[in-house]
Amino acid sequence: MEWTLTAAAMFASPTAALIPPWDDAICPKSSFALGYPRATDKVTISNCYVTGGYQLGTMLDGTFKRFGLEFEHHATGRIKCGTESNGGFKNITISNCVFESCRGFALETVDGAAVEDITFVGITMRDIRNAPLFLRLGSRMRGPKGAPVGSLKRVLISNVTSYGALPELCSIISGVPEHYVEDIKINDVYFHQLGGGTKDMAELQPPEKENEYPEPTMFGTLPSNGFFLRHIKNLEMSNIGVATEQTDLRSAFWVHDVDGADFFRVKTGVGASSRNFFLSQVRDFRVFGSRGIKDIYLENSGLQKL
């Protein structure tokens, strides 16, 4: 499947003003409906504005307006690849888009498919209602019997700014035990969270939930205020800013079972009682060139906080 979506804005009729946009705004899929796996391939999504926080309507007559706070957890409205993913997603570029008052970007493979060669660049996010980024390799395996667990690899994320995301969830990149997300590069990004994380939240150990429906809320409240990173091979992060509006006692980066992790020019807003990194079973770890963080290389981290 090959397609291109470009949109500057969408105007609905006045009669649609009270219809709630509860679902994803743009959501490529690759199910087994054809009776064989076929990838969603060669897709570009650019110049789009997605939101779940506004009633459908028009800017012309004032019917395009925000929902009240009672709907804040229903505002989906995001760009998502998945959840149906038997055929996988390949060669996809998402660029120059705005997310507002909705969930963040989701890239998911949980039914045995390959997701690879994905670029997410030039994105502005405001008032994100869960994780700004959610990259998930799981093993739900709803599809042909005997299919192997899939793969999620070669993803480039750059020039992204996120402001005012809710405190419970940070950005998430997670595989499952023995099945790793691979070759992830994130650079030139700034993530502002509302913060307020407590010491008890910092000590949480989220469950794996390998077989469950993929959604950022699946792990519950997270022990990080920036990035939750688990079961990854070859992770590079450079020019990364993480800030919290309120004091937050969680680490900016929670890193578990990662093989090869480079952090360059990282800046965080950690408080006096928190740390930049929580490391557990991290191999070939390096952080360097970062203000307020000492350069260090660890062949094997064990369990420690930096």
N, C-alpha and C positions, 0 to 999 in steps of 0.2 A: 504494500500500500504506500502510495506517495501522495502527499498533499501539502499545501501551503496555506496558512491562515494569517491574514494581516488585517487588523482593524484598529481604527482610531477611537471609535466610541460606538455605542449601540443605543438607540432611542426606541423605547417601546411606546405603544399607544397609551393615552390616558386611562383607557379601560383596564390596563394591566397594572395599575399603580399599586394594588393591594395584593398582588400575587407574590408570595415569598420565594426568592431564589435560593432554596436550601441546598442544592447540590453543587457539584463542581462546575466551574465555568467552562473550562476546556479540558477534555479528558480522553486522549487517545487510548484505545484498547487493542488487544490482540487475542481474542478468545479462540476456542477450538470449534467455533460454529461451522467452519468449512469441512470439518472432519479430519483436518490435518493442521499442523502448526504452521502459521505464516506470520512473519514479522511485520510489524508496522515500521516502515523503513523510509528514510529520506523525507523527513518532516521539518518544516520551518514554521515557527510561531513567532511573530514579531509585531511590535507596535500595538500591543493589546493592553486594555485596562480591565482588570477583573476584580470583582468585589462581591461580598455576600452581606454587607452591612447596610445596603440601601434597598428601599422598595423599588420595584420596577416602575418606570414612569419616564417622564421627560424633564430635561432641564428647562425647556421652554415654558412650561406651565407650572413648574414648581412641584410636580408630583415625584420627582427623583429626590428622595430625602432619606435620611438615616432612620433605621429602626431604633426603637428604644432599647434600654439595657436588658429587658426581659428576653431579647432574642440573641444576645451576644454569643452564646455557645452554639447557635444553629447556623451561623454565618459560614458556609463552606466556601463557595465562590472562587476556588483556586485553580491553578493549572496542575494537573496530575496525570502521570502515565501509569496506568493500572486501574483497578486492581486485576481485572481479567488480563492475563499476560502469558498465556500458553505459547504464543508465537514469539514473544519478546519485542523489544524496541531497539532500533539501531539507526545510527546516523541522524540524530535529532538535534536541532538548534533552537533554543528559546532565547530571544533577545529583545531588549528595549521594551520591556513590559512593566506595568505598575500593578502591584497587589495592594488592595486597601480594605481594611476591616473584613478580613477573610482568613482562611487557613493558608499556610505557606506552601511552597513547592513540594510535591511528592513524586518520588521516582521509586517504583515498587516492582519486584519480581518475587512471587511466592509460590508459583505453580510450575516451576521447572524450566523457565525460559531464560534466554540470554538477553541482558540489557547492556548495551555497550556503545561507546562513541557518542556521548551526550555532552552538549555544551549549553551552559546556562549563564548568560552574560548580559550585563547592562540592565540590572533589575532594581527597581525601587519598591520597598515594602513599608507599609505603615499600618499600625494597629493590627498586627497579626494575632490571630486567636488561638494558635497552638505553636508548633515548631516552625520556625521560618524555613528550615530545610529538613526534609525527611527522605533519606535514602535507605531502603530496606530490602535486604535479601533474606527471604524466609523459606520455610518448608511446609506450607499449608498443603500443597500438592493436590489441588482440586483440578483434575484433568485426567489424561490417560494413565491407566495403571502401569506402574513400573518406570515412569519417567524419572530421570535423575534430578536432583536439586539444581536449580539454575545458576546463573552467574550475573554479577553486577560489576562492571569494570570500565575503565577509561572514561571518567567523568571529569569535566573541567568546569569549575564554577569561579567566576571572576566579576569584579566591578558590581558588587551587590551591596546595597544599603538597606538595613531593616531598622525601623524605629518603633518603640513602644509595644514590643511583644509581651504577652502575658507571662507572669513569673514562673508558672509551674513547669513549663516545657522550654527547653533550649533546642538548638539544632541537633539533629540525630543522624548519625551514619552507623548502621548496625547490620552485620551479618548474623549468622548463628554458629554455634560450635562446629568446627571443622569445615565450615563453608564461609569464605571470606569475601567481603567487598574488596575490590582490587583497583589499584592505580587511580587514586583520587587526588586531584590538585585543586586547591582553593586559594585564591590570591586576591588581594586588593578588595577586601570586604570589611564592612563595619556593622556590628550587630548591637543594638541598644535594647536591653530588656528592662522591664519594670522593676525586677529584682525583689528583694525582701526575703530571700531564702534563709532558713534557720539552720542551726547546727544539726538538728535532727534530720533535716532534709539532706544535709551534706553527707550523712552516714548511710543513706539509703543504698541498697543493692538491688536494682531493678531485675525482675525475673526475665528469662529469655523469651518465653512464649513463642517458640519456633513455629508452631502450627496454627497460630491465630490470624484472624483478619488483620491486615496491616493498617495501622492508623497511629499517629504520634502518641495518642493517649493510651496506647496498649500497655506501656510500661509504668503508667502512673506518674506521679511527681518525680522529677529527675534530680540527681545529686550534683548537677552542674548548672551554671548560669550562662554558659556560652555554647559549648559543644559536648555532646555525649557520643563517644567514639568507641565502638566495640566490634571485635572480629574483623579487622582490616589488614590488608597487606599493601604496603607502599602508599603512604599518605604524605603529601607535601602541602604545607600551609605557610603562606608568606604574606606579609603586610596585612595582618589580622588585627582588627580592633574589636574588643568586647567591653561594653560598658553597662552599668546598671544604674537605674534612677534612684533606687533605695539601696541601703547597705545590704549586701548579700554574703552570707557565710559559706557559700558553696564554692568549689573550685571553678575557674573559668573553663578548664578542659578536664573532662573525666575520661580517662583512656585505659581500656582493658583489652588484653589479648590482641595487640597490634604489633605487626612485624614490619619494621621500617617506618619510622615517623620523624619527619623533619619539620621543625617550626622555626621560621625566620622572621624577624621584625614583628614580634607579637607585642601588643599593648593591651593591658587589662585594667579594670578598675576595682581590683580585689580590695577587701577591707583588711583591717589589722588582724582579724581572727580567721582569715581564710587563706587559701593558697592559689597559685596560678594553675598548678597541675596536680591531679590525682592520678598516679600511675600504678597499674597492676598487670603483671605479666606482659610488659612491653619490651620488645627486643629491638636493638639497633635504634635507639632514641637519641635525638639531638635537638637542642634548642640553642639558638645563637643570634647575636645581633639585636637583642630585644632590650628595651629600656626597663630597668628595674628587675630583670631576670638574668641571673648569671649564666654564661655560656656553659653547657654541660653536654657530655656524651655518655650514654649508658648502654653497655652491651646487653645487659638484662636488668630491668628496673627492680624486679621483685615487687614489693609493695611499699610505696613511699609517696610523700607529698613534697612538691617543690614550690 
